[in-house]
Amino acid sequence: MKRCEILSPAGNLEKLKFAVMYGADAVYMALNRFGMRSSADNFTPEELKEGLDFAHARGVKVYCALNTMPRDYEMAELDQSLESIADCLPDAFIVSDPGVIATVKTRYPQAELHLSTQCSTVNSRSCRFWYEQMGIKRVVLARELSLNEIKEIRTNIPADMELECFVHGAMCISYSGRCLLSNYIVGRDANRGMCAQPCRWEYVLADVRDGIPFATVKEEMDGTYAFSSKDLCMVEHIKELAEAGINSFKIEGRMKSAYYTAAVTNAYRMAYDAYLANPDGYKVDPMWKKETESVSHREYDTGFFFTSPHQSAKVCSANVYLNDRAYLATVSDYDPLTGLAKCIQRNKFSVGDKVQILSAGSCGREAVIEKMYNEDMEEIENVPHPKQVFYIPLKDAKQWDIIRCGE
C-alpha cells in the first residue's frame, strides 16, 4: 500500500515550521493573493523561499494554493504573483479556476497541479477528465462524499492519480465551500478568499414591514445556529481512510494558531504511524482524540464519511469553541547540562502553575513550573509580557516543544 501523506495548514512561516517539526509530510500555504484564506498572514515570495528551504531540508513538500475564482481585472496581478516566485516554486499548485490552471501551465509547464475542493469533484469521470485532459495529478475531493463513494472513485481512476480528502477541521454549510452569503450580506466574496463566515452568526426572524426582530430561530433539539457546521475529526478512523485508497489526509486550519497546527498534526502523525507499524493489529489510542480536543474547535463529527447530508446536516448546537487549552510558551532552546529551557511567552503564566509539555511524537506530559528566570537569570514570579524571553527548569525538553495549560 502506498504511504499516505499528512498534509497540514501553514497560514504563515511560523505555522509552516511547526507543521514540519510535528510530523507533516507536506504543508499547504498561499501567497498574499489568490488563496481561499485571505485573512491569514500568508507568505511573501521571500517567506516562501525560506519555508521551502526549511521544509525541503527535512523532506517535507510545500503546496501553494491559487484556488480562488479571480475576475478579469485581477489576472494581471496573478501574472505578477507567479512571476515573483519564479526562483522558489512550490512542489505543487492547488488550483480550481480553469483560467488560473491555463495561466500556471503556460508559465510553468512542468508544475504539478492539484485540483482544489472548490471544484466539487464527486465522481471518477470528473477525476479522469481533470487527469487526462488537464494534466491534474491530484484531486481534492468534495467533503460531501462518503467513504464508500471514495472507494468507488479510487477503483475507477488510474493507479497513479492521487486523491486528497479533508480529515480534520472546519466544514462549510455550502457545497464544497461555494457560498454567496458573505458576498450578499457584507460584500466579502468567499470565492475569492474573503469569507466573513455569516453561517456562524445567530439569526432572528424579523417583521418584514419594519425590520424589527420578533423571534429567535430555534430548533428544539439542535439549537439556533442552523447554518453553522460542526468540525470534522477523523483521527479515530485512520485505518478506514488509509484502506479506502486516499493518498493525502488534509487538515484544515490556516487561520488557526501555531499550537493548533502542531497539536493536530502531531495527533494524526501518531495515529497513522501506529497504523503503519501494525495494520492488522491496529488499535485506536483515545489519547489521539484527546489531543485534538485540546485545541480550539467546535463540536466534532465524522462529517459525511459515514452519514450522508440527507441524513444529517451536521450543524452545531451552539456557536461556541470548546476546550481551547491555553498556549503558554514555546521552547526555543534547551541546555541538557543545566536542565534549563529557553522559552518565548505566548500567554501569561506563573511559578506554581500546572502545565503540560507537548513534544513531537508523543502526547502532552504533566509538569509544574517550579522556577522562572528572566534573560539576566534573575528569579521572577510570572511572565506577563507578549513574546517575553525567559528560562525554566524542565526535564528532557527540546527545541519546538510547546508549553500549554495543564488539566
C-alpha positions as CSV (number, residue, x, y, z in Angstrom):
1,M,0.0,0.0,0.0
2,K,1.3,3.4,-0.9
3,R,2.2,5.5,2.1
4,C,-0.4,8.3,2.8
5,E,0.6,11.9,3.3
6,I,-0.2,14.0,6.4
7,L,-0.9,17.5,4.9
8,S,-1.0,20.4,7.3
9,P,-2.0,24.0,7.1
10,A,0.6,26.8,7.0
11,G,-1.1,30.1,7.5
12,N,2.3,31.8,7.9
13,L,6.0,30.9,8.1
14,E,5.9,30.1,11.9
15,K,3.0,27.7,11.4
16,L,4.8,26.0,8.5
17,K,7.8,25.3,10.7
18,F,5.6,23.9,13.5
19,A,3.8,21.7,11.0
20,V,7.1,20.4,9.7
21,M,8.5,19.8,13.2
22,Y,5.4,18.0,14.4
23,G,5.2,15.4,11.6
24,A,3.7,16.8,8.4
25,D,4.7,15.2,5.2
26,A,3.6,18.2,3.3
27,V,2.1,21.7,4.1
28,Y,-0.1,24.0,2.1
29,M,0.1,27.8,2.1
30,A,-0.8,30.8,-0.1
31,L,0.7,34.0,-1.3
32,N,-0.8,37.3,-0.3
33,R,-3.5,36.9,-3.0
34,F,-5.5,34.1,-4.7
35,G,-5.7,31.7,-1.8
36,M,-9.0,30.9,-0.1
37,R,-7.9,32.3,3.3
38,S,-7.0,35.9,2.5
39,S,-7.2,36.9,6.2
40,A,-4.4,34.5,7.1
41,D,-0.9,36.1,7.3
42,N,0.1,34.2,4.2
43,F,3.5,34.4,2.5
44,T,5.7,36.9,0.7
45,P,8.0,35.4,-2.0
46,E,10.9,35.7,0.4
47,E,9.0,33.8,3.1
48,L,8.0,31.2,0.6
49,K,11.7,30.6,-0.2
50,E,12.6,30.4,3.5
51,G,9.7,28.0,4.1
52,L,10.7,25.8,1.1
53,D,14.3,25.6,2.3
54,F,13.2,24.7,5.8
55,A,10.7,22.1,4.6
56,H,12.8,20.5,1.9
57,A,15.8,20.2,4.3
58,R,13.5,17.9,6.3
59,G,12.0,16.0,3.4
60,V,8.6,17.9,3.5
61,K,6.8,19.2,0.5
62,V,5.1,22.6,0.1
63,Y,2.0,23.3,-1.9
64,C,0.8,26.8,-2.9
65,A,-2.9,27.5,-3.1
66,L,-4.1,29.5,-6.0
67,N,-7.7,28.4,-5.7
68,T,-9.8,31.5,-5.7
69,M,-12.0,32.5,-8.6
70,P,-10.5,35.8,-9.8
71,R,-12.1,38.3,-12.0
72,D,-10.6,39.7,-15.3
73,Y,-9.2,42.8,-13.6
74,E,-7.2,40.5,-11.2
75,M,-5.4,38.4,-13.8
76,A,-2.5,40.9,-14.3
77,E,-1.8,40.6,-10.6
78,L,-2.0,36.8,-10.8
79,D,0.7,37.0,-13.5
80,Q,2.8,39.2,-11.3
81,S,2.4,36.8,-8.3
82,L,3.5,33.9,-10.4
83,E,6.5,35.8,-11.7
84,S,7.5,36.8,-8.2
85,I,8.1,33.2,-7.2
86,A,10.0,32.1,-10.4
87,D,13.1,31.2,-8.3
88,C,11.2,29.5,-5.4
89,L,8.5,27.3,-7.0
90,P,6.4,25.1,-4.6
91,D,6.1,21.4,-5.1
92,A,2.6,21.8,-6.4
93,F,-0.1,24.4,-7.0
94,I,-3.6,23.9,-5.7
95,V,-5.9,25.3,-8.4
96,S,-9.6,25.4,-9.3
97,D,-10.4,28.1,-11.9
98,P,-9.7,26.9,-15.5
99,G,-8.2,30.3,-16.4
100,V,-5.8,30.0,-13.5
101,I,-4.9,26.5,-14.5
102,A,-4.2,27.6,-18.0
103,T,-2.1,30.5,-16.7
104,V,0.0,28.3,-14.4
105,K,0.5,25.7,-17.1
106,T,1.7,28.3,-19.6
107,R,4.1,30.0,-17.3
108,Y,5.4,26.8,-15.5
109,P,4.7,23.8,-17.8
110,Q,6.3,21.3,-15.5
111,A,4.4,22.4,-12.4
112,E,2.5,19.8,-10.5
113,L,-1.2,20.7,-10.2
114,H,-3.7,19.6,-7.5
115,L,-7.4,20.3,-8.1
116,S,-9.0,22.2,-5.2
117,T,-12.1,21.0,-3.4
118,Q,-13.7,24.2,-4.8
119,C,-14.3,22.2,-8.0
120,S,-16.7,19.9,-6.1
121,T,-15.3,16.7,-7.7
122,V,-17.7,13.8,-6.7
123,N,-17.2,11.1,-9.4
124,S,-14.5,9.2,-11.2
125,R,-15.4,10.5,-14.6
126,S,-14.6,14.1,-13.4
127,C,-11.4,12.8,-11.9
128,R,-10.3,11.3,-15.2
129,F,-11.3,14.4,-17.1
130,W,-9.0,16.6,-15.0
131,Y,-6.2,13.9,-15.1
132,E,-6.4,13.1,-18.8
133,Q,-7.4,16.4,-20.3
134,M,-5.9,18.9,-17.9
135,G,-2.9,17.2,-16.5
136,I,-4.1,17.3,-12.9
137,K,-2.1,14.9,-10.8
138,R,-4.2,15.0,-7.6
139,V,-7.9,15.9,-6.9
140,V,-9.0,17.2,-3.5
141,L,-12.4,15.5,-3.3
142,A,-15.6,17.3,-2.2
143,R,-16.3,16.9,1.5
144,E,-19.8,15.7,0.8
145,L,-18.6,12.2,-0.4
146,S,-19.0,9.1,1.8
147,L,-16.1,6.7,2.4
148,N,-17.8,4.1,0.1
149,E,-18.1,6.7,-2.7
150,I,-14.4,7.5,-2.3
151,K,-13.5,3.8,-2.6
152,E,-15.6,3.6,-5.8
153,I,-13.8,6.5,-7.3
154,R,-10.4,5.0,-6.3
155,T,-11.4,1.8,-8.2
156,N,-12.3,3.7,-11.4
157,I,-9.3,6.1,-11.8
158,P,-5.7,5.5,-12.9
159,A,-3.5,4.0,-10.1
160,D,-1.0,6.9,-10.3
161,M,-3.7,9.5,-9.9
162,E,-3.9,10.8,-6.3
163,L,-6.9,11.5,-4.1
164,E,-6.8,14.0,-1.2
165,C,-9.5,14.4,1.4
166,F,-10.1,16.7,4.3
167,V,-9.9,14.7,7.5
168,H,-9.9,17.4,10.2
169,G,-11.1,21.0,10.8
170,A,-13.9,23.3,9.9
171,M,-16.6,22.3,7.4
172,C,-18.9,24.6,5.4
173,I,-22.7,24.6,5.2
174,S,-22.4,25.3,1.5
175,Y,-21.5,22.7,-1.1
176,S,-17.7,22.4,-1.1
177,G,-17.4,25.9,0.2
178,R,-19.2,27.6,-2.8
179,C,-21.0,30.1,-0.7
180,L,-22.6,33.5,-1.6
181,L,-23.8,34.5,1.8
182,S,-20.8,36.6,2.7
183,N,-20.8,38.4,-0.6
184,Y,-24.5,39.1,-0.4
185,I,-24.6,40.3,3.2
186,V,-21.3,42.2,3.7
187,G,-19.7,42.4,0.2
188,R,-16.9,40.0,1.0
189,D,-16.6,37.3,-1.6
190,A,-16.0,33.8,-0.1
191,N,-14.9,32.5,-3.5
192,R,-12.1,35.0,-3.5
193,G,-10.9,34.1,0.0
194,M,-12.7,36.8,2.0
195,C,-15.5,34.9,3.7
196,A,-16.9,36.7,6.8
197,Q,-18.5,33.4,8.0
198,P,-22.1,34.6,8.2
199,C,-23.0,30.9,8.6
200,R,-21.7,31.1,12.2
201,W,-23.9,34.0,13.2
202,E,-27.1,33.8,15.2
203,Y,-30.2,34.6,13.1
204,V,-33.6,36.0,14.2
205,L,-36.9,36.2,12.4
206,A,-37.9,39.8,11.7
207,D,-41.1,41.6,10.9
208,V,-40.7,42.4,7.2
209,R,-42.7,45.6,7.5
210,D,-40.3,47.4,9.7
211,G,-37.3,45.0,10.2
212,I,-37.9,44.7,14.0
213,P,-36.8,41.3,15.3
214,F,-39.6,39.4,16.9
215,A,-38.3,35.8,17.4
216,T,-35.1,33.9,17.5
217,V,-34.8,31.0,15.1
218,K,-34.9,27.9,17.4
219,E,-34.8,24.2,17.0
220,E,-36.0,22.2,19.9
221,M,-33.1,19.7,19.9
222,D,-30.3,21.3,17.8
223,G,-30.2,25.0,18.9
224,T,-30.3,28.2,17.0
225,Y,-27.3,28.0,14.7
226,A,-28.9,26.3,11.8
227,F,-26.1,27.2,9.3
228,S,-23.1,26.5,11.4
229,S,-21.3,23.2,10.7
230,K,-19.6,21.0,13.2
231,D,-15.9,20.5,12.9
232,L,-14.5,17.3,11.2
233,C,-12.4,14.9,13.2
234,M,-11.3,11.5,11.7
235,V,-8.3,10.8,13.9
236,E,-10.1,7.6,15.2
237,H,-10.6,6.3,11.7
238,I,-7.2,6.4,10.1
239,K,-7.4,2.7,9.2
240,E,-10.6,3.2,7.2
241,L,-9.2,6.3,5.4
242,A,-5.9,4.6,4.5
243,E,-7.6,1.5,3.2
244,A,-10.1,3.5,1.1
245,G,-7.2,4.5,-1.1
246,I,-6.8,8.1,0.0
247,N,-3.3,9.4,-0.7
248,S,-3.4,12.6,1.4
249,F,-5.1,13.4,4.7
250,K,-5.7,17.1,4.7
251,I,-6.0,19.1,7.9
252,E,-7.9,22.4,7.6
253,G,-6.9,25.4,9.6
254,R,-4.6,28.1,8.0
255,M,-6.4,30.7,10.2
256,K,-5.8,28.7,13.4
257,S,-2.8,29.1,15.8
258,A,0.7,27.5,15.5
259,Y,-0.3,25.5,18.6
260,Y,-3.4,24.1,16.7
261,T,-1.2,23.2,13.7
262,A,1.4,21.4,15.9
263,A,-1.1,19.6,18.2
264,V,-3.4,18.3,15.4
265,T,-0.6,17.4,13.1
266,N,1.1,15.5,15.9
267,A,-2.1,13.6,16.7
268,Y,-2.6,12.4,13.1
269,R,1.1,11.6,12.8
270,M,1.0,9.3,15.8
271,A,-2.2,7.7,14.7
272,Y,-1.0,7.0,11.2
273,D,2.4,5.8,12.3
274,A,0.8,3.4,14.7
275,Y,-1.3,2.0,11.8
276,L,1.8,1.7,9.6
277,A,3.6,-0.2,12.3
278,N,0.9,-2.8,12.7
279,P,-2.0,-2.6,10.2
280,D,-3.6,-5.9,11.2
281,G,-3.4,-5.3,14.9
282,Y,-4.0,-1.6,14.8
283,K,-5.9,-0.2,17.8
284,V,-7.0,3.4,18.4
285,D,-5.4,5.2,21.3
286,P,-8.0,7.5,22.9
287,M,-5.2,9.9,23.7
288,W,-5.0,10.9,20.0
289,K,-8.6,12.2,20.1
290,K,-7.9,13.9,23.4
291,E,-5.0,15.8,21.8
292,T,-7.3,17.1,19.0
293,E,-9.7,18.1,21.8
294,S,-7.1,20.3,23.4
295,V,-7.2,22.9,20.6
296,S,-9.9,25.4,19.8
297,H,-12.7,23.6,17.9
298,R,-16.5,23.4,17.5
299,E,-18.4,20.1,18.2
300,Y,-16.5,17.3,16.5
301,D,-18.1,14.9,14.0
302,T,-17.1,12.5,11.3
303,G,-18.6,14.6,8.6
304,F,-20.2,12.8,5.6
305,F,-17.7,9.8,5.6
306,F,-20.3,7.6,7.3
307,T,-23.5,9.6,7.1
308,S,-25.0,11.4,4.1
309,P,-26.1,15.1,4.1
310,H,-29.7,13.8,3.6
311,Q,-29.4,12.0,7.0
312,S,-27.7,14.8,9.0
313,A,-26.8,18.3,8.2
314,K,-24.0,18.2,10.9
315,V,-25.0,21.6,12.3
316,C,-23.7,22.8,15.7
317,S,-26.0,23.1,18.7
318,A,-24.3,26.4,19.7
319,N,-21.7,28.7,18.1
320,V,-19.1,28.1,20.7
321,Y,-15.5,26.9,20.7
322,L,-14.6,24.0,23.0
323,N,-11.6,23.1,25.2
324,D,-9.2,25.7,24.0
325,R,-6.2,24.8,26.2
326,A,-4.1,28.0,26.5
327,Y,-0.9,28.0,24.5
328,L,1.6,29.4,27.1
329,A,5.1,29.3,25.5
330,T,7.4,27.7,23.0
331,V,10.8,26.2,23.9
332,S,13.4,27.9,21.6
333,D,16.5,26.2,23.1
334,Y,17.4,23.6,25.7
335,D,20.6,23.0,27.7
336,P,20.7,19.4,28.9
337,L,23.6,20.2,31.3
338,T,21.7,22.8,33.3
339,G,18.2,21.4,32.5
340,L,17.1,25.0,31.6
341,A,14.7,25.6,28.7
342,K,14.8,28.9,27.0
343,C,11.2,29.9,26.2
344,I,9.2,32.5,24.3
345,Q,5.9,33.5,26.1
346,R,2.6,33.3,24.3
347,N,0.2,33.8,27.3
348,K,0.8,34.8,30.9
349,F,1.6,32.1,33.5
350,S,3.3,31.9,36.8
351,V,5.5,29.9,39.2
352,G,3.4,27.0,40.7
353,D,1.2,26.6,37.6
354,K,0.5,23.1,36.4
355,V,1.3,22.8,32.7
356,Q,1.7,20.2,30.0
357,I,4.7,19.8,27.7
358,L,3.9,18.8,24.2
359,S,6.7,17.2,22.1
360,A,6.6,15.9,18.6
361,G,5.7,12.2,18.5
362,S,4.1,12.0,22.0
363,C,1.1,13.2,23.9
364,G,1.3,16.0,26.5
365,R,3.1,15.2,29.7
366,E,2.4,16.9,33.1
367,A,4.8,19.3,34.7
368,V,4.8,22.0,37.4
369,I,6.6,25.4,36.9
370,E,8.9,25.4,39.9
371,K,11.0,28.4,39.0
372,M,11.3,31.1,36.3
373,Y,14.2,33.3,35.3
374,N,14.4,36.4,33.1
375,E,17.1,36.9,30.5
376,D,19.5,38.2,33.2
377,M,18.9,34.9,35.1
378,E,17.1,36.7,37.9
379,E,14.2,34.8,39.5
380,I,10.7,36.1,38.5
381,E,7.2,35.0,39.5
382,N,5.5,35.2,36.2
383,V,5.8,36.2,32.5
384,P,3.2,38.8,31.7
385,H,4.7,40.3,28.5
386,P,4.0,39.0,25.0
387,K,6.9,37.2,23.5
388,Q,8.9,37.6,26.6
389,V,12.1,35.5,26.7
390,F,12.6,33.5,29.9
391,Y,14.0,30.3,31.3
392,I,12.5,27.5,33.3
393,P,13.9,24.1,34.5
394,L,12.4,21.2,32.6
395,K,13.2,17.6,32.3
396,D,14.1,16.2,28.8
397,A,12.8,19.2,26.8
398,K,13.9,20.2,23.3
399,Q,13.5,22.9,20.8
400,W,10.0,23.3,19.4
401,D,8.3,21.8,22.5
402,I,5.1,23.6,23.4
403,I,4.0,24.5,26.9
404,R,0.3,24.6,27.4
405,C,-2.1,24.8,30.4
406,G,-2.4,21.6,32.4
407,E,-5.6,19.8,33.3
